Amino acid sequence: MTRLLSPPTAVDVTLDHGRAPIAIAGAYNGSLEPIVRWKVEASWWDRPVVREYWKAVLNNNLLCELFRDASTGEWFVERIYD
């Protein structure tokens, strides 16, 4: 089952030397094991959206999807897979 968080939940992210997320703190806490990364660029018509998405395993047992908003640098958890 998938749970979409609306609105996405803000988190603080720790990055490794290659700029991959390795830990988060906030409403969700713990270590991350990154699986895949992709980028989304869209012009939602007057306000462009540029996000860097990551799918990662949180604390060795919870698959989640998080993103970094390129315009603000803020990180958010957007989806949880149960």
GIQUI-V184654 format. One record per backbone hydrogen bond with DSSP energy under -0.5 kcal/mol. NH is the residue of the N-H (numbers start at 0). CO is the residue of the C=O. Records with the same first field share a line. If there is no record, write none. Layout:
NH=CO + CO
This chain:
2=79
3=1
4=2 + 77
5=3
8=76
9=7
10=74
11=24
13=22
15=19
18=15
21=13
22=13
23=29
24=11
26=9
29=23
31=21
32=56
33=31
34=54
35=54
37=52
39=50
41=48
43=41 + 46
44=42
45=43
46=43
47=45
48=41
49=47
50=39
51=67
52=37 + 50
53=65
54=35
55=63
56=32
57=55 + 61
58=30
60=57
61=57
62=80
63=55
64=78
65=53
66=75
67=51
68=73
69=49 + 67
71=68
72=68
74=10
75=66
76=8
77=64 + 75
78=64
79=2
80=62
81=0 + 79
